[in-house]
Amino acid sequence: MEERQLKKQRSKNKGKERRAEQKAEAARIKEGQRLVKLAQEVPDPLAKFPSFHKFERSGLSCKLIYRRVADMDEPLLEWAIDLTKRNMQPLYEKSSGGWKENMKREEMTEDAACFLVAIDTATDKPLGFSHFRFDMDYGVEVLYCYELQLEPECRQKGLGRFMLQVLELMAFTNQMSKVVLTVFKHNLGGITFFTKCKYTLDDTSPEDSFDETFDYCIMSKENKVKRSQKTSL
Ligand SMILES: CC(C)(COP(=O)(O)OP(=O)(O)OC[C@H]1O[C@@H](n2cnc3c(N)ncnc32)[C@H](O)[C@@H]1OP(=O)(O)O)[C@@H](O)C(=O)NCCC(=O)NCCS
């Protein structure tokens, strides 16, 4: 074959490969969207894990409940918004974006918002919560943890780790590829906590460059079972 014909054949093959890759990527995204939709439709993703409905340790005794935002009692939702403000306002004020209460309220009341709440068994008072969503993130099906917030007196007793484990269980049994979260770089307690819970910097975390710096990073924990299934195919 002449050199010119060879070149033509090579570029034809490359085009074919690119189209096959695009097709495979589109199919992957479609499958991810299907899994997210299925997960969102589960009436109570906590129901499968009865042994994780209670946390009794270090003087804390609480039950965990799951609520979609539409099913949250107003006082409970207002408490969650207020706790987020108490815990996070100083950290947001240190960031470039500042604290925008209305935006936080909007985010926490959007239809897709789901909540895992820890309630004191004796007093019925809420002690901590996570706002999370099953969602697509950069083309990947994930459980996105928007918030994990505990009342100050309930911290460092293992409840945060326990709630994060419950999020992981809900994510991985519903075929999500990872649990993802955003944390301010200056939230040293948060970074230490997530690192101790074996979260690492996610591929999608923005990198500082000479003309841009980011005051947050993205951390994640992968669904190892799902990855091993993918690689063995
Ligand atoms: C971050 C938070 C959820 C952690 O929950 P917690 O119940 O206090 O954490 P745990 O007791 O489960 O701790 C798990 C591990 O992290 C460590 N850890 C937790 N908070 C820490 C902190 N502030 N500084 C250093 N280490 C911390 C614990 O010592 C423990 O380590 P170990 O494995 O060596 O025992 C809780 O402190 C909180 O609500 N903070 C305010 C809100 C916030 O920053 N949320 C995260 C960003 S959304």
PDBQT file of the ligand as one rigid body, heavy atoms in Angstrom, charges set to zero:
ROOT
HETATM    1  C1  LIG A 301     -16.626  16.703  61.104  1.00  0.00    +0.000 C 
HETATM    2  C2  LIG A 301     -17.628  15.973  61.997  1.00  0.00    +0.000 C 
HETATM    3  C3  LIG A 301     -18.825  15.530  61.180  1.00  0.00    +0.000 C 
HETATM    4  C4  LIG A 301     -16.905  14.729  62.560  1.00  0.00    +0.000 C 
HETATM    5  O1  LIG A 301     -17.802  13.946  63.331  1.00  0.00    +0.000 OA
HETATM    6  P1  LIG A 301     -17.349  13.323  64.751  1.00  0.00    +0.000 P 
HETATM    7  O2  LIG A 301     -18.445  12.486  65.245  1.00  0.00    +0.000 OA
HETATM    8  O3  LIG A 301     -16.872  14.418  65.619  1.00  0.00    +0.000 OA
HETATM    9  O4  LIG A 301     -16.111  12.424  64.314  1.00  0.00    +0.000 OA
HETATM   10  P2  LIG A 301     -15.736  10.960  64.891  1.00  0.00    +0.000 P 
HETATM   11  O5  LIG A 301     -15.848  10.991  66.382  1.00  0.00    +0.000 OA
HETATM   12  O6  LIG A 301     -16.532   9.946  64.173  1.00  0.00    +0.000 OA
HETATM   13  O7  LIG A 301     -14.200  10.867  64.486  1.00  0.00    +0.000 OA
HETATM   14  C5  LIG A 301     -13.629   9.963  63.543  1.00  0.00    +0.000 C 
HETATM   15  C6  LIG A 301     -12.130  10.222  63.550  1.00  0.00    +0.000 C 
HETATM   16  O8  LIG A 301     -11.884  11.574  63.092  1.00  0.00    +0.000 OA
HETATM   17  C7  LIG A 301     -11.191  12.322  64.084  1.00  0.00    +0.000 C 
HETATM   18  N1  LIG A 301     -11.728  13.687  64.130  1.00  0.00    +0.000 N 
HETATM   19  C8  LIG A 301     -13.040  14.049  64.117  1.00  0.00    +0.000 A 
HETATM   20  N2  LIG A 301     -13.139  15.388  64.190  1.00  0.00    +0.000 NA
HETATM   21  C9  LIG A 301     -11.886  15.868  64.274  1.00  0.00    +0.000 A 
HETATM   22  C10 LIG A 301     -11.335  17.184  64.409  1.00  0.00    +0.000 A 
HETATM   23  N3  LIG A 301     -12.111  18.260  64.475  1.00  0.00    +0.000 N 
HETATM   24  N4  LIG A 301      -9.992  17.311  64.464  1.00  0.00    +0.000 NA
HETATM   25  C11 LIG A 301      -9.174  16.217  64.396  1.00  0.00    +0.000 A 
HETATM   26  N5  LIG A 301      -9.641  14.939  64.280  1.00  0.00    +0.000 NA
HETATM   27  C12 LIG A 301     -10.977  14.780  64.221  1.00  0.00    +0.000 A 
HETATM   28  C13 LIG A 301     -11.499  11.612  65.404  1.00  0.00    +0.000 C 
HETATM   29  O9  LIG A 301     -10.513  11.870  66.378  1.00  0.00    +0.000 OA
HETATM   30  C14 LIG A 301     -11.513  10.154  64.951  1.00  0.00    +0.000 C 
HETATM   31  O10 LIG A 301     -10.176   9.714  64.800  1.00  0.00    +0.000 OA
HETATM   32  P3  LIG A 301      -9.686   8.199  65.199  1.00  0.00    +0.000 P 
HETATM   33  O11 LIG A 301     -10.089   7.358  64.030  1.00  0.00    +0.000 OA
HETATM   34  O12 LIG A 301      -8.218   8.347  65.330  1.00  0.00    +0.000 OA
HETATM   35  O13 LIG A 301     -10.391   7.839  66.445  1.00  0.00    +0.000 OA
HETATM   36  C15 LIG A 301     -18.091  16.855  63.181  1.00  0.00    +0.000 C 
HETATM   37  O14 LIG A 301     -16.974  17.236  63.914  1.00  0.00    +0.000 OA
HETATM   38  C16 LIG A 301     -18.822  18.114  62.762  1.00  0.00    +0.000 C 
HETATM   39  O15 LIG A 301     -20.037  18.128  62.677  1.00  0.00    +0.000 OA
HETATM   40  N6  LIG A 301     -18.069  19.223  62.540  1.00  0.00    +0.000 N 
HETATM   41  C17 LIG A 301     -18.639  20.505  62.133  1.00  0.00    +0.000 C 
HETATM   42  C18 LIG A 301     -19.172  20.494  60.723  1.00  0.00    +0.000 C 
HETATM   43  C19 LIG A 301     -18.173  20.076  59.692  1.00  0.00    +0.000 C 
HETATM   44  O16 LIG A 301     -17.059  20.592  59.615  1.00  0.00    +0.000 OA
HETATM   45  N7  LIG A 301     -18.570  19.124  58.859  1.00  0.00    +0.000 N 
HETATM   46  C20 LIG A 301     -17.727  18.602  57.777  1.00  0.00    +0.000 C 
HETATM   47  C21 LIG A 301     -17.815  19.385  56.529  1.00  0.00    +0.000 C 
HETATM   48  S1  LIG A 301     -19.413  19.257  55.769  1.00  0.00    +0.000 SA
ENDROOT
TORSDOF 0
